[in-house]
Every structure is written in structure tokens, then in C-alpha cells.
């Protein structure tokens, strides 16, 4: 059954003043203009102003959002709220929007569910930025919206409500709210009253960080209960007012994610990040047209004394630099970072590389691990260094320490507040020790909750602050994860001003050369960027191994070499080896000598080298 009838079409065109167009499925009908585009393809345009007969025969009819753009004058400009969720979860929240002309279609059970709400807007009020969440909900204002057809039903038949500029902003905010509530539906607790109350208390606390009004929050909580079938509506809604009375003690989105067992990069956290208010234009610093950059002539500049580049651990760690340690989850980034931190704070060197200039203070900011785990790792690392570390040279900031003072954890470091808090700690350590600390930010995913990694602008405040700390005298290490292409996840903007990238990848089973009694690190390390040593011997790819905090640097072996290592461990002679691999005895002798020279095998029998049954390691 179709809602395309003579009465409806006349009403849409005349009473509701909509500019209609015939659609083939969801695409408007077009015609060839007789012209060609610059790429040689034919130029097509929408077939506007269709006849009444064409509209009545159409499979689908759409309302054009901006009629004037297509040469149709005197018609209403339309803004559409499009519920794009195939499971119809988002459409369950349609009552949060102002009542207006509404279209829907049947779900699998035969119930008619909202798919579009149409509003009229002033063309001058068209929003510059319209929220759009694929597979959930979006706003539309630049194309057309299907309102009639074989699968379309008119739910609310009224003249599209004309929205003021403030009402448009409210609708845009509600689109973001519905997208977030849709994610809440997915993780809403089962029929456990206490569990649901705890969930709603955390949800109410999280909503304090938004621009939603008290009425909007309470209505959202009420509709959420209706969508999930929670009958204790009044009890859940009361959580909103409860947290408003004592905002300082309220939970945050971090606690909500933690409660439902998802991390701060989950779809729930990302949907909430969209809901948070954007920086207001009035917060922008007023332009001072008299201010100028500092500059000097050639003679003055050449004779000015600037701090000279120097090493902390030569050549791995240079003074006043920014270093990214990037790797897959579980590859050993934190253990490697703590090893570097320990070597810096004790001036004990690392992997045969010398420390320069004595011990330096470090600040290790750990955003994920429990405090007890960090204690175990630091104690194990310092024990193997076999050199006492002065307390004032090693500072740690953990998530659990933050939760003791504010119940919300770290302030996200993509915000100015989050970065200032760390900078204040850096300055305080400088006051205590007389030296700028080496700073470790472990890791971006946890400490920059909700960061839009693919957005270059989102990285700018973080990297710019790292550059500032570098010029204040610090070296900064930050930890991040790999994407599917084995590169740093997110925008390449993060690499433009940093000095070094240490990439750690898990070896496959054929590349592993050691098994472990307990846990250990086994990673292939390379340097996609190393400003001081690109293409030098120092930047050569290698294998990094750690067992019980004893670190080794070894070459990355070929399949033949790994087989030889295995057979040496099994105490096979060269003739027996030659029978198992297709190599001449002379070649095997050469490879054994090479492996001994590189320290991979020794004359003593090593019962722990790889046997192709390698255990998984952290």
C-alpha cells in the first residue's frame, strides 16, 4: 500500500508548500542537459517541477530540502531528521523531537515505525554543521527526503513545523542525544533493579558534562526506560535530579563505560563525545594586531647561545625530543617504556647504550593499569637494574590515584585542562629536583578519552603542548596503538613535529626465537621516523626480547636461521641438520658462526630457544 494519493500529493504541494520530485528508489529522476562535464561525462540535473500525473505514477516521491538551489522558487526549505537505524532503536526516541510531519514504514512485526520527521526552516538558518551517524540517525538539509511510496506511511499528517534558529540548535542537540541513547540501549542491564539503578546513576552523572537541559535529560531517561521495557520509570528519572544536587560527587562517562565493561574508545564513549559541547566562539582569544613574533638579524642569531642537542641515553634517547612508542596491544610497550624510564632515572644505560649526564627525573603517567600492577613492574625493573633509584628521580601518576581525588579519573589530555594538569606536575618536579623531567604518556587511548584520532585538528592541542614541553627542556614519550596497516592509528598530523617513532610489532610464529617460563617481551622493532639517525646503523630493524627484566637486542632471523637455532638447541650435528633443511653443510657452518657472532646462540646449550611451539607472550 502506498501513501501516494491525489489528496496527499495536492496537500504536500499546496498546503504544505513542499517542492516534490519523482524518485527512482531513493535517487531523484534526472535528465541529460545536452552538455558535458570537464571530465568528459554527460551532465545530468534533477527533473524538478514534475507534473501531477508524473507524481501520481511515481514509485516514490521526495521533498527537496533546498528548492531554490534547483531553480524552484516560492517553496519551503525542508530539514529532515532521518532515523537510519535498521533495528529501529533510534526511532524509539522520536518523541524527543518537536511534533511535525512524520513518515514511517513497517518493521518485521508489522508495526509502523518513524523513519523521517520533516521541518520547515529559514534558508538563512541552515546549519553549517549537521550531525550524521551512519546506521543510527542523521540530519539532512542539502538533498531530498522520501516522503511517499509503496513502503511509506504517514504517521503524523500536519504542516511541517517551522523551526526558529534556537529550535534548530535544539533539534541538532537531540540528534546527538538520540545517537548516544541508542548506544545506551545496547548495554542497558537486564532485569536487575539494582543494576539498572546503578547504570542510570552513572548515566545521569555523565550527562552533567553536556548542554542538555534538566527537562531534556529527564525526558531522555523516561523514553530510554520505555524503549528497553524498564517499568521503574520514576525511580530511574529521579537519578537526574539527584546528581544535579551534588555534581562534584557524580559519576562520569568513564564510570559508565567501566560499569558496562566497555573501554573509552567504544561506540558508547564515542557517541557521548559527540554529545559534549563544542568550544564557543567567544572563547577565542581576541586578536592583538600590534603583537609580533620574536626575530633577529643574522649576526645576532648566529652569536646567540641556544641549548645544544645532547643525549640522555646515546643514541636512543636525545634531550628535548618527542618520541612515540607505538605497537599492538600486549606487545610490551609499557615494559619497554618502564625499562627506558628506569635507565634514565638511574643513569644505568640500556642494551649497551651509555647514559649521558647522570640520572634524570622522570614522570610516568599511566592511564590504564591498576596501581598494584605498576608497582610490580617497577619493582621488577629496578631489581634487575641492580642500581638504587633515588625516590625524587622517579614519579608515577596512575588512574587509581586520580580516582581517589575526583571520582572521574584523568582529565582527557586533548583538553587544555587535562594538559595543564600534567604541565603543573612537570613544573613541580622541576622545582623539587632542579631538572626538567622526562615525561611518559602511557597511553593516548586511555588518557585522551574520546579523541577523534583521524581528525588532525583533534591532535593539535596535544602535539602542540608536547612541543612546548620539549622547548621547556623535557623529553616526551607517548604511547599509542597500531592500525590495521601496522602504522600509528589516526591522523599523520601527530608525526609532523615529533622526532622519533619506535614501532613494536608481534613476530609471527616463524619469527619467534624464544619461549618463556612465565611472561616476557618478544617484539620486532623498527623506526619509521628517527630525525637524528634515519638510515643509519642504529635504525636497523631488530628483535627485542625481555625475560624477567633481562633485555636482549637480536637480529630478525630468516626461516633457515630459526631452524638452525632450533637444531643447535637439540644438539644436532651439521650432517643431521643438512638432512632436515635444504642447505649444504658449508652454508650451515657459516650461518652458525654468524648467529654466534650476533649473540643469538652460544656454545652452551640453550634449552629455551624456539621450537615452533612458542607460548603467547605479553
C-alpha positions in Angstrom: 0.0 0.0 0.0 1.3 3.5 -0.9 0.6 6.8 0.6 0.9 8.5 -2.8 -2.7 9.6 -3.4 -4.3 12.6 -5.2 -5.3 14.1 -1.8 -1.8 13.6 -0.3 0.1 14.9 -3.3 -2.1 18.0 -3.6 -1.7 18.6 0.2 2.1 18.2 0.1 2.4 20.6 -2.9 -0.2 23.2 -2.0 -1.0 23.2 1.7 2.5 22.1 3.0 4.3 24.1 0.2 6.8 21.3 -0.4 8.8 21.1 -3.7 8.3 17.5 -4.8 10.4 15.3 -7.1 9.9 11.8 -8.5 12.4 9.3 -7.2 13.7 6.0 -8.6 14.1 4.1 -5.4 15.9 6.8 -3.3 17.5 8.8 -6.1 15.7 11.7 -7.8 14.8 11.4 -11.5 17.4 13.2 -13.7 17.7 14.3 -17.3 20.7 14.9 -19.6 21.3 18.7 -20.2 22.9 18.0 -23.6 26.2 19.2 -22.1 29.4 17.5 -20.9 31.4 18.0 -17.8 35.1 18.8 -17.7 35.9 15.0 -17.2 34.0 14.2 -20.4 31.0 12.7 -18.7 27.4 13.8 -19.5 25.9 16.5 -17.3 22.7 15.4 -15.6 20.3 17.5 -13.5 17.3 16.8 -11.3 14.0 16.8 -13.1 12.2 19.4 -11.0 8.6 20.6 -11.2 7.1 17.3 -12.2 3.5 17.2 -13.4 0.7 15.9 -11.1 0.4 12.9 -13.4 4.1 12.0 -13.1 3.9 12.3 -9.3 0.8 10.1 -9.0 2.5 7.4 -11.2 5.8 7.6 -9.3 7.1 4.7 -7.2 8.4 7.1 -4.7 8.2 10.9 -4.1 10.7 13.1 -2.2 10.6 16.6 -0.8 13.5 18.8 -1.9 15.4 20.4 1.0 16.7 23.5 -0.8 14.3 24.1 -3.7 15.9 27.4 -4.7 19.2 25.6 -5.4 17.5 23.7 -8.1 15.6 26.6 -9.6 12.3 26.1 -7.8 11.1 29.4 -6.2 8.5 30.0 -3.6 8.7 26.6 -1.9 9.5 25.7 1.7 13.1 24.8 2.7 12.9 21.4 4.5 15.1 20.0 7.3 14.8 16.2 7.8 15.6 14.1 10.9 16.4 10.7 9.3 16.2 7.6 11.6 18.6 5.4 9.8 18.7 2.5 12.3 17.7 -0.8 10.7 16.8 -2.2 14.1 14.5 0.8 14.7 16.2 1.5 18.0 16.8 5.2 17.2 13.2 5.7 16.0 12.0 4.6 19.5 13.3 8.1 20.7 11.3 10.1 18.0 9.1 11.6 20.7 12.1 13.6 21.9 11.7 15.8 18.8 9.2 18.6 18.2 6.0 17.3 16.7 5.9 17.7 12.9 5.1 16.0 9.6 6.2 12.4 10.2 6.8 9.4 7.8 7.4 5.8 8.7 7.5 2.2 7.5 6.7 -1.2 8.9 9.1 -3.2 10.9 9.4 -7.0 10.8 6.5 -7.4 13.2 4.2 -5.1 11.1 4.3 -2.1 13.4 4.8 1.3 11.7 8.0 3.0 13.0 9.2 6.5 12.4 11.8 7.0 9.7 11.6 10.7 8.9 10.4 13.9 10.6 10.2 16.9 8.3 10.5 20.5 9.5 10.5 23.9 7.6 13.4 26.2 8.2 14.5 29.7 7.0 17.2 29.1 4.3 19.4 31.6 6.1 19.3 29.4 9.2 20.6 26.3 7.5 23.2 24.8 10.0 26.8 24.8 8.9 27.5 21.5 10.7 24.8 18.8 10.8 25.3 15.7 12.9 25.2 12.4 10.9 25.7 8.9 12.3 25.6 6.2 9.8 23.2 3.3 10.7 21.8 5.4 13.6 20.3 8.9 13.0 21.2 12.0 11.0 20.1 15.4 9.9 19.5 16.2 6.2 19.3 19.6 4.6 21.0 19.5 1.2 19.3 16.9 -0.9 15.9 15.4 -0.7 13.9 13.2 1.6 11.5 10.4 0.5 8.0 11.0 2.0 5.8 8.9 -0.3 5.9 5.5 -1.8 4.9 1.8 -1.7 6.6 1.3 1.7 5.9 4.7 3.2 3.2 5.5 5.8 2.1 8.9 7.0 2.3 8.8 10.8 1.6 12.5 11.7 -0.1 14.4 8.9 0.4 18.1 9.6 2.1 21.1 8.0 5.9 20.8 8.7 6.6 22.9 11.8 8.7 25.9 11.1 11.8 26.0 13.4 13.4 29.1 14.8 17.2 29.2 14.9 17.3 28.2 18.6 14.9 25.4 17.9 17.1 24.1 15.1 20.0 24.0 17.6 17.8 22.1 20.0 17.0 19.5 17.2 20.7 19.1 16.3 21.5 18.5 20.0 18.7 16.0 20.2 20.0 14.1 17.2 23.3 13.7 19.1 21.4 12.7 22.3 19.4 10.0 20.5 22.6 8.6 18.9 24.0 8.3 22.5 20.8 6.8 23.9 20.8 4.2 21.2 24.2 3.1 22.4 22.8 3.0 26.0 20.1 0.7 24.9 22.7 -1.8 23.6 24.4 -2.0 27.1 21.4 -1.5 29.4 21.4 -4.0 32.2 19.0 -6.9 32.2 16.0 -7.2 34.6 18.0 -6.4 37.7 16.6 -3.3 39.6 19.9 -2.6 41.5 22.0 -3.0 38.3 19.7 -0.7 36.4 19.7 1.9 39.1 23.5 1.9 39.2 23.5 2.3 35.4 21.1 5.2 35.4 23.0 6.9 38.2 26.2 6.8 36.1 24.3 7.9 33.1 22.8 10.8 34.9 26.3 11.8 36.1 27.7 11.6 32.6 25.0 13.9 31.3 26.2 16.7 33.6 29.0 17.2 31.1 26.5 18.1 28.3 24.5 21.2 27.4 21.2 19.3 27.7 18.6 20.9 30.0 17.2 19.2 33.0 13.9 18.7 31.2 15.7 17.2 28.2 17.7 14.8 30.4 14.6 13.6 32.3 12.6 13.1 29.1 15.5 11.2 27.6 15.8 8.9 30.6 12.0 8.4 30.6 12.0 7.4 26.9 15.1 5.2 27.4 13.1 3.2 30.0 10.2 2.9 27.6 12.4 1.6 24.8 14.1 -1.1 27.0 10.9 -2.0 28.8 12.1 -0.8 32.3 8.9 -0.3 34.3 10.6 1.7 37.2 10.5 4.9 35.2 10.0 7.4 38.0 12.9 5.8 40.0 15.3 6.0 37.0 14.3 9.5 36.1 14.9 10.7 39.7 18.6 9.9 39.3 18.8 13.0 37.0 17.7 15.4 39.7 19.7 13.5 42.4 23.1 14.1 40.6 22.2 17.8 39.9 22.2 18.4 43.7 25.8 17.4 44.1 27.6 17.5 40.7 31.1 17.2 42.3 30.3 13.7 43.6 28.7 12.5 40.4 30.0 9.7 38.2 31.3 10.4 34.7 31.2 8.7 31.2 34.4 6.9 32.3 32.5 5.2 35.2 29.5 4.4 32.9 31.8 2.7 30.4 33.6 0.9 33.2 30.3 -0.3 34.7 29.1 -1.9 31.4 32.5 -3.4 30.6 33.5 -1.3 27.6 36.6 0.9 27.1 36.8 4.6 26.5 37.2 4.1 22.7 33.9 2.1 22.5 30.9 3.3 20.4 29.2 4.3 23.7 32.1 6.6 24.6 32.4 8.0 21.1 28.7 8.7 20.9 28.9 10.6 24.3 31.9 12.6 23.0 29.7 13.8 20.1 27.2 15.0 22.7 29.7 17.1 24.7 29.6 20.9 24.0 32.0 22.3 21.5 34.2 25.3 22.3 32.3 28.5 22.0 33.4 31.2 19.5 33.6 33.7 22.3 36.4 31.7 23.9 38.7 32.5 21.0 41.5 34.9 22.1 41.0 38.5 20.9 43.4 39.3 18.1 46.2 41.7 19.1 47.2 43.5 15.8 50.3 45.0 17.5 51.9 41.8 18.7 54.8 40.4 16.6 56.9 37.3 16.5 60.4 37.4 18.0 63.2 37.6 15.4 66.8 38.8 15.0 69.2 39.6 12.2 71.8 37.0 11.0 74.7 38.2 13.2 72.6 38.4 16.3 71.1 34.9 15.7 74.4 33.2 14.9 76.0 34.5 18.1 73.1 33.7 20.4 73.7 30.8 22.7 71.0 28.1 22.4 70.9 24.8 24.2 72.9 22.2 22.1 71.4 18.8 21.2 72.6 16.2 23.6 71.8 12.6 24.6 70.3 11.1 27.7 70.9 7.5 26.5 73.1 7.5 23.4 71.8 7.1 20.7 68.3 6.0 21.8 67.1 9.0 23.8 68.1 12.5 22.9 67.4 15.5 25.2 64.5 17.8 24.3 62.8 15.4 21.9 59.3 13.9 21.3 59.1 10.1 20.9 56.2 7.9 20.0 56.3 4.2 21.1 53.6 2.5 19.0 52.6 -1.1 18.9 49.9 -3.7 19.1 48.1 -4.4 22.3 50.2 -6.8 24.5 53.4 -6.4 22.5 55.3 -4.9 25.6 55.1 -1.2 25.1 54.8 -0.4 28.8 57.5 -2.8 29.8 59.9 -1.2 27.3 58.8 2.3 28.4 59.5 1.4 32.0 62.9 0.0 31.1 63.8 3.3 29.4 62.4 5.2 32.4 64.5 3.1 34.8 67.7 3.6 32.8 67.1 7.4 32.7 66.3 7.8 36.4 69.4 5.7 37.4 71.8 6.6 34.6 72.4 2.8 34.2 72.4 2.6 30.4 70.3 0.2 28.3 71.3 -2.6 26.0 74.9 -1.5 25.9 74.0 2.1 25.2 75.5 4.6 27.7 73.7 7.1 29.9 74.9 10.6 29.5 74.9 13.3 32.1 73.8 11.4 35.2 70.4 10.5 36.5 67.4 12.5 35.3 63.9 12.7 37.0 61.1 11.0 35.1 57.3 11.4 35.3 55.4 8.3 34.2 51.7 8.9 33.6 49.9 5.6 33.3 46.2 5.8 32.3 45.2 2.1 32.3 47.0 -0.3 34.6 45.9 -0.8 38.3 48.4 0.7 40.7 49.5 -2.7 42.1 50.4 -3.9 38.6 52.6 -0.8 38.1 54.3 -1.4 41.4 55.1 -5.0 40.5 56.6 -3.9 37.1 58.6 -1.0 38.6 60.0 -3.2 41.4 61.0 -6.0 39.0 62.6 -3.5 36.6 64.6 -1.7 39.4 65.7 -5.0 40.9 67.3 -6.2 37.6 69.0 -2.8 37.0 70.9 -3.5 40.3 71.3 0.2 40.9 69.4 2.2 43.5 67.0 4.7 42.2 66.6 7.9 44.2 62.9 8.4 45.1 63.0 12.0 43.8 64.0 10.8 40.4 61.0 8.6 39.7 57.5 10.0 39.8 54.3 8.0 38.9 50.8 9.2 38.2 48.2 6.3 37.9 44.5 6.2 37.2 43.7 4.9 40.7 45.5 7.9 42.2 43.2 10.2 40.3 40.1 8.3 41.3 40.9 8.9 44.9 40.7 12.6 44.5 38.0 13.3 41.9 36.0 10.1 41.0 36.4 10.8 37.3 40.0 9.7 36.6 42.4 11.7 34.4 41.0 14.8 32.7 41.3 14.0 29.0 44.5 15.3 27.6 43.0 16.6 24.3 41.6 19.3 26.5 43.5 22.3 27.8 42.6 21.4 31.4 44.0 17.9 31.1 47.3 19.1 29.6 47.6 21.9 32.2 47.3 19.4 35.0 50.2 17.4 33.7 52.2 20.5 32.9 51.8 21.7 36.5 53.2 18.4 37.7 56.2 18.8 35.3 56.9 22.3 36.7 56.6 21.0 40.3 59.1 18.2 39.6 61.5 20.9 38.2 61.1 22.8 41.4 61.9 19.8 43.5 64.8 18.4 41.5 66.2 21.4 39.6 65.8 19.4 36.4 63.0 19.1 33.8 61.7 15.5 33.9 61.4 13.1 31.0 57.7 12.6 30.6 56.0 9.3 29.7 52.3 9.5 28.5 51.0 5.9 28.6 48.7 5.8 26.6 46.8 8.1 24.2 43.7 5.9 24.0 43.2 5.9 27.8 44.4 9.4 28.6 42.7 11.1 25.7 39.2 9.6 26.1 37.0 10.3 23.1 39.8 11.7 20.9 38.8 11.7 17.2 42.1 10.1 16.1 41.5 10.7 12.4 40.9 14.4 12.9 44.2 16.4 12.5 42.6 19.3 14.5 41.9 16.9 17.4 45.7 16.1 17.7 46.8 19.7 17.5 46.4 20.7 21.2 48.2 17.5 22.4 51.2 17.7 20.0 51.5 21.5 20.4 51.7 21.0 24.2 54.4 18.3 23.7 56.3 20.7 21.6 56.0 23.3 24.4 57.3 20.8 27.0 60.2 19.9 24.7 61.2 23.5 24.4 60.9 23.9 28.2 63.6 21.2 28.5 61.7 17.9 28.6 61.9 14.8 26.5 58.4 13.4 25.9 57.5 9.8 25.2 53.9 9.0 24.3 52.4 5.5 23.7 49.8 4.7 21.0 48.4 1.7 19.2 48.8 0.4 15.6 46.1 0.5 13.0 45.3 -2.4 10.6 48.1 -1.3 8.3 50.7 -1.5 11.1 51.1 2.2 11.3 50.2 4.6 14.1 46.5 4.9 14.4 44.9 8.2 13.5 45.9 11.3 11.6 49.5 11.6 10.4 49.5 15.2 11.8 50.8 13.7 15.0 54.2 12.8 13.3 54.9 16.1 11.7 56.7 17.7 14.6 57.9 14.7 16.6 61.5 13.4 16.5 61.2 9.7 16.6 58.8 6.8 16.2 59.6 3.4 17.8 57.3 0.8 16.3 56.9 -2.6 18.1 55.2 -5.5 16.2 54.4 -9.0 17.3 56.5 -11.6 15.4 54.6 -14.4 13.8 55.3 -18.0 14.9 58.0 -18.5 12.4 59.9 -15.4 13.6 59.8 -16.1 17.3 63.1 -17.2 18.6 62.4 -17.8 22.3 59.9 -19.3 24.7 59.5 -18.2 28.2 59.0 -19.9 31.6 56.5 -17.2 32.5 56.0 -13.9 30.8 58.2 -11.9 28.5 58.5 -9.5 25.6 59.3 -10.5 22.1 58.9 -7.8 19.5 60.2 -6.7 16.1 61.3 -3.1 16.5 61.9 -0.6 13.7 61.9 3.2 13.4 59.6 4.7 10.8 61.0 8.1 11.8 64.2 9.0 13.6 65.3 12.5 12.9 68.9 12.1 14.2 69.6 8.6 12.8 67.3 7.9 9.8 69.0 5.3 7.5 71.9 4.8 10.0 73.1 1.5 11.6 71.2 2.5 14.7 67.8 2.5 12.9 68.2 -1.1 11.6 65.2 -3.4 12.3 65.8 -5.8 15.2 64.2 -8.2 17.6 63.8 -7.0 21.2 63.5 -9.7 23.9 62.9 -9.5 27.6 62.6 -12.2 30.1 62.5 -11.4 33.9 63.5 -7.8 33.0 66.7 -9.0 31.2 66.7 -7.3 27.8 68.3 -8.5 24.7 68.6 -7.0 21.2 68.9 -9.5 18.4 68.7 -9.5 14.7 65.5 -10.5 12.9 66.2 -14.1 11.7 65.3 -15.8 8.5 63.3 -19.1 8.5 66.6 -21.1 7.8 68.3 -19.4 10.7 65.5 -20.1 13.1 65.6 -23.8 12.1 69.4 -23.8 12.8 68.8 -22.3 16.2 66.3 -25.0 17.0 68.6 -27.8 15.9 71.6 -26.4 17.8 69.4 -26.4 20.9 68.6 -30.1 20.1 72.3 -30.7 19.9 72.2 -32.0 16.3 75.4 -32.1 14.3 75.8 -30.3 11.0 75.2 -33.5 9.0 71.9 -34.1 10.7 71.0 -30.5 10.2 71.7 -30.8 6.4 69.3 -33.7 6.2 66.4 -31.6 7.6 66.9 -28.4 5.7 67.9 -27.9 2.1 71.3 -26.3 2.8 74.9 -27.5 2.3 77.0 -28.2 5.4 79.3 -25.4 4.5 76.5 -22.9 4.4 75.2 -24.2 7.8 78.6 -23.7 9.3 78.7 -20.1 8.1 75.2 -19.4 9.4 76.1 -20.9 12.8 79.1 -18.6 13.0 77.0 -15.6 12.1 74.4 -16.4 14.7 77.2 -16.9 17.3 78.7 -13.5 16.4 75.4 -11.9 16.7 74.8 -13.4 20.1 71.7 -15.4 19.1 73.3 -18.8 20.1 76.2 -19.6 22.3 78.4 -22.6 22.8 76.4 -23.5 25.9 73.2 -25.4 25.3 70.2 -23.1 25.5 67.0 -25.0 26.3 64.7 -22.0 25.9 65.2 -21.1 22.3 62.3 -21.5 19.9 60.9 -24.9 19.0 57.9 -23.7 16.9 55.6 -24.4 19.9 56.2 -20.9 21.2 53.9 -19.7 24.0 52.0 -16.5 23.7 53.8 -13.6 25.4 52.7 -10.2 26.6 
